[in-house]
Amino acid sequence: MKKIMVIEAPSNLGLIEPFPGGEPGVKKLPAWLKKHGLYKCLHPYKIKKINPPPYTMMVDIESGVRNADSIVDFSGALSVAVQRASMQGYFTLVVGGDCSILIGCALALKKIGKFGLFFLDGHTDYMWPELSQTAGAAGMELAIVCGIGSDKLTNISDLKPYFEEKYVWCVGNRDDTDWYVHAIKNSGIHYVDLHNLRKAGINNCVTDFLQFVREEELVGFWVHVDVDVLNDNLMPAVDSRQPDGLLYEEFYEILHPLVTHEKAIGLNLTILDPDRDTCGVHTKTFINQFCSVLKSLHQ
């Protein structure tokens, strides 16, 4: 049995504005999930909020990343909270926010020891400014946490890289555009796109990852979940939609053995945008499915 601590990280600093003068709505996600019953279902032992700096569209000249300095500051504050929760033995659930919150989570783990990362996302997010079309860290965070890009973001507190590529599994991408996947295919990351995940078998993929964690004698592992990994018909409330995606049965088959494993230290949840699900229909279904996974921690 593990106690859950929720850390709210409502940062939208890594995304481009949805329309001129507008802010990405992902900053509303923690309050939105609470409103629709996530916390009531999970009964977290503690809840802590890390407030992000104000959102802007300013691109940092040095790094080529929008809001880079603010992301560094926010990541530092988030890392302190995640490190403390992890050291106290909690299963840490970090609720974003956009995908750039992974940077703070990764920074925290690097301060503790050698960890693996199970990166479950509908995109690879293994890009750098020269490849990015938006300058947003939420599309580059996997590269950043692996040490690719400007030292401003990749070497906070001289801890580069936060994850070694060989300890990272990127699972679920379904954007197979040649130029997009070229970067990750030429990295040291274990890359399993959606097609090959289904072809090889979900259980086989997860079992192989957990065996890898044991063989490499890692302190533990972290799970990144971008809800855009889900089927677009089930979760359209995201900023970068694509056809297909995981069904909830597949989502459960992946996450349940991961989060209930003794070396699972935490999970970050990102990208569900309340502004794109104003009636809460998709959110409520997601909460029911997600809770069915995490409630196992109480058993």
VMD Tcl script that draws the C-alpha trace (Angstrom):
set ca {
  {0.00 0.00 0.00}
  {1.31 3.42 -0.99}
  {0.15 6.84 0.12}
  {-0.50 9.27 -2.74}
  {0.69 12.85 -2.61}
  {-0.65 15.21 -5.26}
  {1.50 18.08 -6.43}
  {-0.42 20.54 -8.55}
  {1.76 22.02 -11.29}
  {-0.60 24.17 -13.40}
  {2.01 25.50 -15.81}
  {1.15 26.35 -19.40}
  {4.54 27.95 -20.07}
  {5.54 25.33 -22.63}
  {2.66 25.86 -25.06}
  {1.87 28.35 -27.81}
  {-1.19 30.55 -27.35}
  {-4.36 28.92 -28.76}
  {-5.43 32.22 -30.33}
  {-3.96 35.75 -30.32}
  {-3.97 37.03 -26.77}
  {-5.26 33.76 -25.31}
  {-3.68 31.42 -22.77}
  {-3.58 27.62 -22.98}
  {-6.28 26.27 -20.68}
  {-4.19 23.43 -19.24}
  {-3.36 25.67 -16.30}
  {-6.91 24.98 -15.08}
  {-6.46 21.21 -15.01}
  {-5.81 20.57 -11.28}
  {-8.90 22.54 -10.23}
  {-10.91 20.92 -13.04}
  {-9.98 17.39 -11.99}
  {-10.73 18.20 -8.37}
  {-14.13 19.61 -9.34}
  {-15.01 16.41 -11.16}
  {-13.98 14.09 -8.35}
  {-10.39 12.95 -8.89}
  {-9.22 13.76 -5.38}
  {-12.36 12.39 -3.79}
  {-11.67 9.14 -5.59}
  {-7.93 8.93 -4.86}
  {-7.94 10.24 -1.28}
  {-4.46 11.78 -1.50}
  {-2.62 11.98 1.81}
  {-1.33 15.45 0.96}
  {-1.91 18.08 -1.73}
  {0.59 20.81 -2.57}
  {0.47 23.47 -5.28}
  {3.42 25.02 -7.10}
  {2.36 28.27 -8.75}
  {3.99 29.00 -12.12}
  {5.20 32.40 -13.33}
  {2.91 34.35 -15.68}
  {2.45 33.09 -19.24}
  {3.95 35.01 -22.15}
  {4.71 34.38 -25.82}
  {8.29 35.62 -25.47}
  {10.95 33.35 -26.99}
  {14.26 33.33 -25.15}
  {17.08 34.26 -27.54}
  {19.74 32.18 -25.79}
  {17.84 28.89 -25.74}
  {15.32 29.36 -28.55}
  {12.56 28.26 -26.18}
  {9.49 30.26 -25.16}
  {9.40 31.28 -21.48}
  {12.71 29.52 -20.86}
  {13.72 31.48 -17.76}
  {10.29 31.05 -16.22}
  {10.36 27.32 -16.94}
  {13.75 27.05 -15.24}
  {12.45 28.84 -12.15}
  {9.27 26.77 -12.04}
  {11.17 23.51 -12.60}
  {13.44 24.31 -9.69}
  {10.52 24.89 -7.35}
  {8.69 21.79 -8.59}
  {11.81 19.67 -8.19}
  {12.08 20.56 -4.51}
  {8.51 19.42 -3.88}
  {8.87 16.21 -5.90}
  {12.18 15.34 -4.26}
  {10.77 15.85 -0.78}
  {7.65 13.77 -1.52}
  {9.70 10.98 -3.07}
  {12.17 10.87 -0.20}
  {9.25 10.62 2.24}
  {8.00 7.51 0.47}
  {4.89 8.86 -1.22}
  {3.71 7.85 -4.66}
  {3.86 11.32 -6.19}
  {1.16 12.36 -8.65}
  {2.10 15.60 -10.38}
  {-0.87 17.17 -12.15}
  {-0.08 19.65 -14.91}
  {-0.13 21.67 -16.80}
  {1.66 21.01 -20.01}
  {4.40 18.50 -20.71}
  {7.23 20.83 -19.69}
  {6.44 19.94 -16.06}
  {8.44 16.76 -16.70}
  {11.60 18.88 -16.46}
  {11.04 19.63 -12.77}
  {10.12 16.02 -12.03}
  {13.24 14.76 -13.80}
  {15.45 17.27 -12.01}
  {14.14 16.03 -8.66}
  {14.91 12.40 -9.47}
  {18.43 13.19 -10.66}
  {19.13 14.65 -7.22}
  {18.14 11.32 -5.65}
  {19.77 8.73 -7.89}
  {19.58 6.77 -11.13}
  {16.02 6.44 -12.44}
  {14.22 5.15 -15.49}
  {11.44 6.92 -17.38}
  {8.39 5.34 -19.01}
  {7.24 8.08 -21.37}
  {3.66 7.44 -22.50}
  {2.71 10.06 -25.08}
  {1.01 10.42 -28.44}
  {4.12 12.28 -29.63}
  {7.82 11.72 -29.06}
  {8.50 15.28 -27.84}
  {12.12 14.51 -28.71}
  {12.91 17.75 -30.49}
  {15.02 20.84 -30.11}
  {14.46 24.46 -31.21}
  {15.92 23.93 -34.68}
  {13.28 21.24 -35.34}
  {10.39 22.76 -33.41}
  {7.72 24.74 -35.23}
  {6.43 26.43 -32.06}
  {9.47 27.07 -29.79}
  {7.41 25.46 -27.03}
  {9.12 23.34 -24.37}
  {6.02 21.13 -24.20}
  {7.07 19.66 -27.54}
  {10.74 19.31 -26.57}
  {10.69 18.07 -22.99}
  {11.89 14.53 -23.65}
  {14.97 15.85 -25.43}
  {15.51 18.40 -22.67}
  {15.44 15.87 -19.83}
  {17.88 13.71 -21.81}
  {20.33 16.61 -22.11}
  {19.61 17.76 -25.66}
  {19.32 21.51 -26.16}
  {20.47 24.66 -24.42}
  {22.21 24.23 -21.07}
  {19.82 26.82 -19.66}
  {17.17 24.09 -19.59}
  {19.16 20.87 -19.83}
  {21.78 21.59 -17.18}
  {19.93 23.18 -14.27}
  {22.10 22.96 -11.13}
  {24.79 21.22 -13.25}
  {22.77 17.99 -13.24}
  {22.71 17.24 -16.98}
  {21.31 14.84 -18.11}
  {18.37 14.31 -15.80}
  {17.70 10.93 -17.46}
  {20.22 8.90 -19.42}
  {18.72 8.00 -22.78}
  {19.37 4.31 -22.28}
  {17.04 4.39 -19.25}
  {14.14 5.97 -21.18}
  {11.30 4.13 -22.93}
  {9.18 6.29 -25.25}
  {5.90 4.50 -25.91}
  {2.73 5.30 -27.85}
  {3.74 7.86 -30.48}
  {1.52 7.78 -33.55}
  {3.01 10.63 -35.60}
  {5.16 8.63 -38.01}
  {6.26 11.52 -40.21}
  {9.80 10.69 -41.32}
  {11.47 13.93 -40.26}
  {9.70 13.85 -36.90}
  {10.69 10.33 -35.83}
  {14.18 10.47 -37.32}
  {15.60 12.15 -34.21}
  {14.36 9.62 -31.68}
  {15.17 6.65 -33.90}
  {18.77 7.84 -33.89}
  {18.91 8.31 -30.13}
  {19.69 5.87 -27.34}
  {16.05 5.78 -26.24}
  {13.99 2.58 -26.36}
  {11.34 3.67 -28.86}
  {8.05 1.81 -29.29}
  {5.44 3.55 -31.43}
  {1.75 2.70 -31.21}
  {1.83 0.29 -34.16}
  {4.75 -1.71 -32.77}
  {3.32 -1.61 -29.26}
  {0.22 -3.40 -30.47}
  {2.19 -5.70 -32.73}
  {4.55 -6.86 -29.97}
  {1.88 -6.87 -27.27}
  {1.32 -4.36 -24.48}
  {2.05 -6.86 -21.73}
  {5.35 -7.79 -23.37}
  {6.41 -4.15 -23.58}
  {5.64 -3.40 -19.94}
  {7.20 -6.66 -18.75}
  {10.36 -5.91 -20.72}
  {10.58 -2.44 -19.19}
  {10.17 -3.71 -15.64}
  {12.75 -6.42 -16.24}
  {15.08 -3.75 -17.62}
  {14.62 -1.67 -14.45}
  {15.64 -4.68 -12.35}
  {18.60 -5.65 -14.52}
  {19.99 -2.11 -14.55}
  {19.53 -1.89 -10.78}
  {17.78 1.47 -11.05}
  {16.61 3.18 -7.88}
  {13.16 3.34 -9.44}
  {11.25 4.80 -12.36}
  {8.91 7.64 -13.23}
  {5.88 7.55 -15.53}
  {4.97 10.43 -17.85}
  {1.39 10.45 -19.16}
  {0.22 12.87 -21.81}
  {-3.49 12.24 -22.29}
  {-3.10 12.73 -26.04}
  {-1.81 9.15 -26.07}
  {-5.48 8.16 -25.79}
  {-7.74 7.58 -28.77}
  {-8.92 10.88 -30.19}
  {-12.56 9.82 -29.92}
  {-12.07 9.27 -26.19}
  {-9.90 12.29 -25.44}
  {-10.25 15.16 -27.93}
  {-9.56 17.81 -25.24}
  {-5.91 18.24 -26.23}
  {-3.97 20.82 -28.20}
  {-2.45 18.53 -30.83}
  {-5.02 16.01 -31.99}
  {-4.30 12.93 -34.12}
  {-6.38 9.98 -35.33}
  {-6.28 6.67 -33.43}
  {-4.63 6.26 -30.01}
  {-4.93 3.94 -27.05}
  {-8.27 2.58 -25.95}
  {-8.94 2.72 -22.22}
  {-8.48 -1.05 -21.94}
  {-4.99 -0.65 -23.39}
  {-4.31 2.37 -21.18}
  {-5.12 0.29 -18.09}
  {-3.05 -2.64 -19.32}
  {-0.03 -0.36 -19.54}
  {-0.42 1.70 -16.39}
  {-1.67 -0.80 -13.82}
  {1.47 -2.98 -13.69}
  {3.65 0.13 -13.78}
  {2.15 2.14 -10.94}
  {1.70 -0.89 -8.69}
  {5.32 -1.95 -9.08}
  {7.50 -1.49 -6.01}
  {9.96 0.72 -7.92}
  {7.34 3.13 -9.28}
  {8.01 6.44 -7.58}
  {5.52 8.72 -9.30}
  {3.63 9.90 -12.36}
  {2.99 13.21 -14.06}
  {-0.26 13.88 -15.91}
  {-0.49 16.49 -18.65}
  {-2.32 18.27 -21.48}
  {-6.03 17.72 -20.75}
  {-7.43 21.18 -21.45}
  {-10.66 22.12 -19.64}
  {-11.34 24.78 -22.26}
  {-11.66 21.98 -24.83}
  {-14.08 19.94 -22.69}
  {-16.36 22.59 -21.24}
  {-19.10 20.12 -20.30}
  {-16.62 17.80 -18.62}
  {-17.87 14.73 -20.47}
  {-14.46 13.44 -21.52}
  {-12.90 14.51 -18.23}
  {-15.36 12.49 -16.14}
  {-14.74 9.36 -18.18}
  {-11.00 9.86 -17.92}
  {-11.18 10.28 -14.14}
  {-13.11 7.03 -13.78}
  {-10.57 5.16 -15.88}
  {-7.52 6.79 -14.29}
  {-8.83 6.16 -10.79}
  {-9.28 2.48 -11.59}
  {-5.51 2.40 -12.09}
  {-4.36 4.44 -9.10}
  {-6.88 3.06 -6.61}
  {-4.82 -0.13 -6.72}
  {-2.17 1.71 -4.72}
  {-4.47 1.67 -1.69}
  {-4.93 -2.10 -1.78}
}
mol new
graphics top color blue
foreach p $ca { graphics top sphere $p radius 0.5 }
foreach p [lrange $ca 0 end-1] q [lrange $ca 1 end] { graphics top cylinder $p $q radius 0.2 }
display resetview
